[in-house]
Structures are given as C-alpha cells and as structure tokens.
Amino acid sequence: MAESNYKKIGLILVFTLPFLLPLVIFWVIPLFAAGYISLTDWDMIRPDYNRVGFSNYIALFNDVDFYKALWHTIVFSVGVIVPTIILGLGASLLLQKPFRGAAVYKVIIFSPWITPMVAVSIVWSWIFEPDTGFANYLLGFLGHPGLEWLKSSKTALLAVIIVTIWKGIGWTMIFYLGALEKVPDTVYEAANVDGANYLTTLTHITIPLISPTTLFLIVINLINTIQAFDQIKVLTEGGPAGSTRTLLYMYYQKAFENFEVGMASALSMIILLIILVLSLVNNYFSKKWIYY
C-alpha cells in the first residue's frame, strides 16, 4: 500500500516538476529574496549591507511622496477602469449581433491591445504634442483651446489615462462578447412578452447576468493599472513634478535611479499585498456569484 502511494507521488512529481521548477526559480525564490532585501539597506552596488528590520516600511509610511504615489495610483486606476468597462461593454453590445463588417470592427477595436505598449505610447506622445499634435488640432476644431498635455502637471495623468483606456477597450470588449453569448435567449423572449423595452432589458437582465464578468474585469484591470509602467516611462517618466508617479514607478525610481533597493523591495511587498487582497476579493465574490 505504501509502495503504491510512493509511486503515485513519484508520478505526480514527474508530471508537475517541469511546471513547478520555473515557478520556484522565477517567482518563489525572487519573492522571498525581495522580502529579505526589504529588511536591509542594500543599495545594489556595495556587497555589504545592514539589517534594518522594518525601518524601510516605517520610512515609507512616513513619506509624503508614498501617499502622493498611492493617490496617483488610485486616480489612475479609477480613471482607467470606469471608462474602459463602460466603453468595452458599449462596443460589445453594438457588435453582439452579426452584421456585415462586424468582424472588421472587432479587429480594429481589439488591435490596440495586441500592439506593444511602448509603440502605442510613442505614437500617442506625438498626438499629445502641444504645437503639432492631433489632440490639440481636434480641440481647436471643436473651438476649445489647446492643452499642454504631457508637459503640464494638470493634464499629464489624464493623458496617460487616455492612452491606457484606448489600449484596453478591445480586451474588455472580447470578454463581454463571450459573456453576452451565454445569456439565454429565453430570458430576452420572456422580457419581450412582458413588454420590456431595450433599456429595461439592459439594466434588469443583461447587466445583472454578466455581473461576474464585470467583477472579473474590474479586478484584472485594477491589477493591470497598479502594474502600469511602460506608458508612464515613455510618456512622462513620472513627471511633470511627480504628477504621474504611481507606486510601481516610484519603486522603479527608488531601485534603479536612487539605488535604494531595500526601500524599493519594501514598496514591492506593499504592492504585492495590495494585489493579493484584490485577488482574494475577486475569488470570494466570484464564488458567491457561482454558488449562490
């Protein structure tokens, strides 16, 4: 009996080890290493360091720049998620029923998602040029004065939000199209028999039935916005005057510009904790929807 159990364990290890080994090497070990480094004052240059306990965490929570970066992260996340969800749902509702050219529209809307963020950001940096960019040309055509966009602390974060929304709409649309296909036609037929109009059907049937997908998209988009880096690096480098510095970009600056690796590792642990909490929230409410 014991020999049979050993064989089963051996077979499990044989089939899972090729997948577990990269996970351990590239995720588990770096995670524990970062946790240890967060308790030191290592600067990535000197071979020696001192153990400082939780001093890095205490310093972060007493740092005004940390709270500013946290606030920018919150504003950036909300500013991206709400329009992305609304526009993605709107696009999926428009393209839900087949018509001539529907596939072409889907490809056009989805194409920004498969385009590298660096390339997208470079193109949008040209669009946001105050003197020659298309954004100010469009505003002028509409009778509105041009904006400084990336060169002003008042509009830089808005510009980064616009770029991120534009890239994420197609990805959100694809998920909603899959969710809408799973809504039973019989439910809509019953609503039509009862005399429900389109708005009533949308608010009382469609949106509630696809709410698990909405929750999933909110949490995933929130995690993506917390991890946003490329567009900030290319467009603003955290400026002007730190107006687009998020938690992740603050981590980059502390680690690779200021060489405060211990402090940066502490910040990475805080970011990881935030993402972990969001994942647990998503898991909890997803089970609640599925089983209840």
Secondary structure, 3 states (H helix, E strand, C coil): CHHHHHHHHHHHHHHHHHHHHHHHHHHHHHHHHHHHHCCECCCCCCCCCCECCCHHHHHHHCCHHHHHHHHHHHHHHHHHHHHHHHHHHHHHHHCCCCCCCHHHHHHHHHHHHHCCHHHHHHHHHHHCCCCCCHHHHHHHHCCCCCCCHHHCCCCHHHHHHHHHHHHHHHHHHHHHHHHHHCCCHHHHHHHHHCCCCHHHHHHHHHHHHCHHHHHHHHHHHHHHHHCCCHHHHHHCCCCCCCCCCCHHHHHHHHHHHCCCHHHHHHHHHHHHHHHHHHHHHHHHHHHHHHHC
